[in-house]
C-alpha cells in the first residue's frame, strides 16, 4: 500500500527513546549494566495521518511522568517540516532489577533527565 506498517511506529518510538536517553548522557546498555531494567508495561499509538515509505519524519519525545518505580514517555511523530502531526503515543516502563522485582528509581537515573531543557509544562524534550 506504500504506507508504513502500523507496528513500525512503535519501533520509531523505541529508536527515539534510545536516542533521547543517550542525549541525556547515558545509554540503555549502561543503565542495564547498573542493574536497572526498563521493560514496557503499556504502549499506545494514535495514528493521525499515514507515514509513507521513504518519508523523513521528526519524532518528538518527552517524559510525562517520573514515578517511584516507573516512567512514561510521550511521543509525537511529525512530518519532516514538523508541521503535520502523523501519530502520537505513549510507553510506560517499569523500573525492575535483574530478578524482575520492581525497584525504586535510583537518584543517579533521575539525575540524567534533570539535565534536559524543560518544556513549558516541565517535561524534558528531545
KEKE-3310 file (N, C-alpha, C; in steps of 0.2 Angstrom, whole numbers, plus 5000, padded with zeros to 4 digits):
npx = (5004:5011:5011:5018:5020:5009:5014:5027:5028:5030:5043:5049:5046:5054:5067:5068:5067:5079:5088:5085:5088:5102:5106:5103:5114:5118:5118:5106:5112:5121:5113:5107:5118:5121:5111:5098:5082:5071:5057:5044:5028:5016:5009:5004:4997:4992:4986:4986:4989:4994:5011:5022:5032:5049:5047:5053:5054:5050:5053:5046:5050:5046:5046:5033:5029:5037:5039:5039:5044:5043:5041:5035:5035:5031:5026:5027:5025:5030:5029:5043:5045:5040:5027:5015:5005:5008:5007:5004:5009:5012:5023:5024:5035:5041:5052:5064:5073:5087:5081:5068:5060:5051:5059:5064:5066:5083:5092:5103:5099:5087:5094:5100:5089:5086:5095:5090:5083:5068:5051:5038:5028:5036:5041:5055:5062:5066)
npy = (4994:5006:5013:5015:5001:4998:4993:4997:5010:5009:5005:5016:5024:5018:5019:5033:5035:5028:5036:5048:5045:5043:5056:5062:5058:5045:5027:5014:5002:5005:5008:4996:4988:4994:4988:4991:4988:4992:4987:4988:4992:4996:5002:5014:5020:5033:5035:5047:5053:5045:5038:5037:5026:5030:5043:5056:5059:5068:5064:5069:5068:5066:5065:5062:5058:5054:5042:5033:5020:5019:5026:5037:5039:5051:5053:5061:5060:5068:5077:5080:5094:5097:5101:5094:5083:5066:5055:5050:5045:5034:5026:5016:5012:5000:5000:4989:4976:4964:4952:4954:4960:4974:4990:5005:5020:5024:5038:5042:5039:5047:5059:5061:5064:5076:5085:5089:5101:5109:5108:5120:5115:5108:5096:5086:5088:5081)
npz = (5000:5001:5013:5029:5040:5053:5066:5065:5070:5083:5084:5079:5090:5100:5095:5095:5109:5114:5108:5114:5128:5127:5123:5135:5142:5145:5141:5136:5137:5147:5158:5160:5164:5176:5183:5182:5174:5161:5156:5145:5150:5145:5130:5118:5103:5093:5077:5066:5053:5038:5038:5024:5015:5014:5018:5027:5044:5060:5076:5091:5108:5126:5143:5153:5165:5180:5190:5206:5204:5190:5173:5161:5144:5131:5114:5098:5081:5068:5052:5041:5041:5053:5054:5051:5061:5063:5070:5087:5103:5118:5130:5144:5157:5168:5182:5186:5194:5190:5194:5191:5200:5205:5208:5217:5207:5205:5211:5204:5191:5189:5189:5176:5168:5173:5167:5155:5144:5149:5144:5142:5151:5160:5156:5150:5133:5117)
capx = (5000:5015:5011:5022:5017:5007:5018:5034:5028:5032:5050:5051:5046:5060:5073:5068:5068:5086:5092:5084:5092:5109:5106:5103:5121:5119:5114:5102:5116:5125:5108:5106:5125:5120:5106:5091:5079:5065:5053:5037:5022:5010:5011:4998:4999:4986:4988:4983:4989:4999:5018:5023:5039:5054:5046:5058:5049:5053:5050:5047:5049:5046:5044:5027:5028:5043:5036:5044:5047:5040:5041:5031:5037:5026:5029:5024:5028:5028:5032:5049:5045:5037:5021:5009:5005:5006:5005:5006:5009:5015:5025:5025:5040:5043:5059:5065:5080:5088:5077:5061:5057:5050:5063:5063:5071:5088:5093:5108:5095:5083:5098:5101:5084:5086:5099:5087:5079:5061:5046:5034:5025:5041:5044:5060:5060:5072)
capy = (5000:5011:5016:5012:4996:5001:4991:5001:5016:5008:5005:5023:5027:5015:5022:5040:5034:5027:5042:5053:5043:5044:5063:5064:5056:5038:5023:5009:4997:5007:5008:4989:4986:4996:4983:4993:4986:4996:4984:4992:4989:4998:5006:5016:5024:5035:5036:5053:5053:5039:5039:5033:5024:5035:5049:5058:5061:5070:5061:5072:5064:5069:5061:5065:5055:5050:5039:5030:5014:5019:5032:5037:5043:5053:5054:5064:5059:5074:5077:5082:5101:5097:5104:5089:5078:5060:5050:5052:5039:5034:5020:5016:5007:4998:5000:4982:4973:4958:4947:4955:4964:4982:4994:5012:5023:5027:5045:5043:5038:5053:5065:5061:5068:5083:5089:5091:5108:5108:5111:5125:5111:5105:5089:5087:5086:5079)
capz = (5000:5002:5020:5035:5043:5059:5071:5064:5073:5090:5083:5079:5097:5103:5092:5098:5116:5115:5106:5120:5134:5125:5124:5142:5145:5147:5136:5139:5140:5153:5163:5162:5167:5183:5187:5181:5168:5160:5152:5143:5153:5141:5124:5114:5097:5089:5070:5063:5045:5037:5035:5018:5014:5012:5021:5033:5050:5066:5082:5097:5114:5132:5149:5155:5172:5183:5197:5211:5201:5183:5170:5155:5138:5126:5108:5093:5075:5063:5045:5041:5042:5059:5054:5051:5066:5059:5075:5094:5108:5124:5133:5151:5158:5175:5184:5189:5194:5186:5196:5189:5205:5205:5212:5216:5203:5208:5210:5198:5185:5188:5188:5169:5164:5175:5163:5148:5144:5150:5140:5147:5157:5164:5154:5145:5126:5113)
cpx = (5004:5015:5016:5018:5015:5011:5025:5034:5031:5040:5053:5051:5052:5066:5074:5070:5076:5090:5091:5088:5099:5110:5107:5110:5122:5115:5110:5106:5120:5120:5107:5112:5124:5114:5099:5088:5073:5060:5046:5032:5015:5012:5004:5001:4992:4988:4983:4983:4995:5006:5019:5031:5043:5053:5051:5053:5053:5049:5051:5046:5050:5044:5038:5026:5034:5040:5041:5048:5044:5041:5037:5034:5031:5029:5024:5028:5026:5031:5038:5050:5042:5030:5015:5010:5003:5004:5007:5005:5012:5018:5027:5030:5041:5050:5060:5072:5081:5084:5069:5057:5056:5055:5062:5068:5077:5089:5098:5104:5091:5088:5099:5096:5083:5090:5096:5083:5072:5057:5042:5030:5030:5044:5050:5058:5067:5070)
cpy = (5006:5015:5012:5007:4999:4999:4995:5007:5015:5007:5012:5026:5024:5018:5029:5040:5033:5033:5048:5051:5044:5052:5065:5062:5049:5033:5018:5003:4998:5006:5000:4986:4988:4992:4986:4992:4990:4993:4989:4988:4991:5002:5008:5020:5026:5038:5042:5054:5048:5042:5035:5031:5029:5042:5050:5061:5064:5067:5066:5068:5068:5064:5065:5063:5052:5048:5036:5024:5013:5025:5031:5042:5045:5055:5058:5063:5064:5073:5080:5090:5102:5100:5100:5084:5071:5055:5052:5045:5039:5027:5021:5011:5006:4999:4994:4981:4967:4952:4948:4958:4971:4985:5001:5015:5026:5034:5047:5043:5044:5059:5066:5065:5075:5088:5092:5098:5106:5111:5116:5121:5108:5098:5090:5085:5085:5081)
cpz = (5000:5008:5024:5039:5050:5065:5071:5068:5080:5089:5082:5086:5101:5101:5095:5106:5118:5113:5112:5126:5133:5126:5131:5146:5147:5141:5139:5141:5146:5159:5165:5166:5175:5187:5186:5174:5167:5155:5151:5146:5149:5136:5120:5108:5094:5082:5068:5056:5044:5035:5029:5018:5011:5014:5027:5038:5056:5072:5088:5103:5121:5137:5152:5163:5174:5190:5201:5208:5193:5180:5163:5150:5134:5120:5103:5086:5070:5057:5046:5043:5049:5060:5055:5056:5063:5064:5082:5098:5114:5126:5140:5153:5166:5176:5188:5190:5190:5188:5194:5194:5204:5210:5211:5211:5206:5206:5204:5191:5184:5186:5180:5166:5167:5171:5157:5149:5144:5145:5145:5153:5161:5162:5149:5138:5122:5106)
residu = (UNK:UNK:UNK:UNK:UNK:UNK:UNK:UNK:UNK:UNK:UNK:UNK:UNK:UNK:UNK:UNK:UNK:UNK:UNK:UNK:UNK:UNK:UNK:UNK:UNK:UNK:UNK:UNK:UNK:UNK:UNK:UNK:UNK:UNK:UNK:UNK:UNK:UNK:UNK:UNK:UNK:UNK:UNK:UNK:UNK:UNK:UNK:UNK:UNK:UNK:UNK:UNK:UNK:UNK:UNK:UNK:UNK:UNK:UNK:UNK:UNK:UNK:UNK:UNK:UNK:UNK:UNK:UNK:UNK:UNK:UNK:UNK:UNK:UNK:UNK:UNK:UNK:UNK:UNK:UNK:UNK:UNK:UNK:UNK:UNK:UNK:UNK:UNK:UNK:UNK:UNK:UNK:UNK:UNK:UNK:UNK:UNK:UNK:UNK:UNK:UNK:UNK:UNK:UNK:UNK:UNK:UNK:UNK:UNK:UNK:UNK:UNK:UNK:UNK:UNK:UNK:UNK:UNK:UNK:UNK:UNK:UNK:UNK:UNK:UNK:UNK)
# end
